[in-house]
Amino acid sequence: MNKVYPKWSELPNIDLYLDQVLLYVNQLDNCSIVDDDKGLTSAMINNYVKNGHLEKPIKKKYNRRQLARLIVITCLKNVFSIQEISKTINGLTIEESSETMYNNFVMCMNEEKREGLPEVIVSACDTVRLYKKTHDLVEKII
């Protein structure tokens, strides 16, 4: 996983419409573990909002916090359930800001830093990497 995730300050600082969010997140394509992964879809986002995993858009626009959350969810959704992801994000953002936690996740996924990061973030990043590695090994066998 040598692709680079954008830090909080690199995310668009204007609110985006749904189609723009989909384009942005899917162009990152950082966590596509399987080749036939559709990435993020509008149906997924609507379900995340409906089930309380993502704040409702304001005037049909999504802000930087929602975008960051969708990037994390998209990265982790092949390995963890949405309930696990949402519970973890909610727990981590009680004490720290969304910006801090998102940047911690990005630093870990970009393999820039591990020391001093919450253990759950490091473990999640390692799990995604191992899942990807295992998937690639299985593909070579088949």
N, C-alpha and C positions, 0 to 999 in steps of 0.2 A: 504494500500500500504506500507507494511513494508519491501519490498525488497530494496536492497541497489544498488544505481547507482554508477558506478566507477567515481572517480574524474579524472580530466584531467591527472594528473601525473600517474594514474593507467591504462590509456589507452595504448595500444601497441605503442611504439615509433618507430616502423618500419612501412613502408608502406605496405598495405595489398591488395591482389587481391580481386576481386569481391566475389568469393566464401568464402574467409576468412572473409570478411566484413559481409556477410550474416550470417555466422556461429556465429560470435562474437555478433552481434546485437541481433539475434534471441535467443541466449543462455541467454542473459540478461533477456528476457521475462518479463520485469518489467511493461510494459504498456499493456499487453494483457488483455483487458477489457472483451472481449467476448471469450468464449472457442474455437470457430471455427475461430478465427483470425489467418490468415496465417502468420502474422508478416511481416517482410520486405522481398520483393522479388527482383530478378534481374530486372524484368520489371519495378517495382516502381523506382528503382535507375536510370535506363535508362531514364525514363520519367522525373525524377527530374533534371537530367543533361540536357536533351533535352530542358526542359522548363526553364532552368536557375536558378533552386532552389538549385542546388548543382554544385560546380565547377567540370569541367571535370577531370577525373583521368589522372595522368601523367604516361605514359608507362603502362597503364592498372592497376595502383596502386593508392590506396586511402590513404591520409595522416591522421594524427590525427585530424586535423580541420574538414575534411570531415566526419570522423567517428563520432565525437562528434555531428555534425549537423544531421547526420542520426539517432543517438540515440534520440535526441530531437524530430525530425520529427516523428519517429516511436512511441514515447510516446504520442505525441499530435494529431496524425492523425485521431484517432477515435472520437475526439471532435471538432477539428478545421479543416478548409480547408487548403490545402497545400499553397495556396496563402497567407492566414492569417499568417501561421507559418513562411513562408519565409520572408514576409514583416516585421514581428516583429523581427526575428533574424537579418535581415539586418539593421534594425533601431537600435537595441541594440548594434550591433558590430561596428557602426560608431564611437561612443565615447569610447567604451571599447574593449578590446581584446576578441577574441573568447574564449580564455582560461578562462578569468574572468567571462564572461557571462555563459559559460557552467558550471563552478564551482558553480555559483550562482543558476543555475537551479538544479544542483545535490543536493546542500545543502537544497534547498527548498523541492524537491521531497523526499529526505532522512529524511525530518523533523528535520534537524539539526539546521536550522536557517531560520528566516523570516524577522527579523528586519534589516532594512537598505538595503534590496534587492529591485530591481526595482518592482514597484507595478504590472506591467504587468506579471512578472514572478510568483509572489505570487498568483495572480489571476488565471493564467493558471494552476498552480499546484493544487489549490483548485478546479478548474473546473474539472480537470481530476479525482481527488479523489471523488468529488460529483457524477460525471457520473458513476464511478465504483460502488459507494455505491448504487445509484439508480438502476443500472443494476442488482446488486446482490439482491436487494429487489424485483424487478420484477420477477427474476428467482424463488424466494421463493414462490411467488403468483401462478405462472403457474404450 
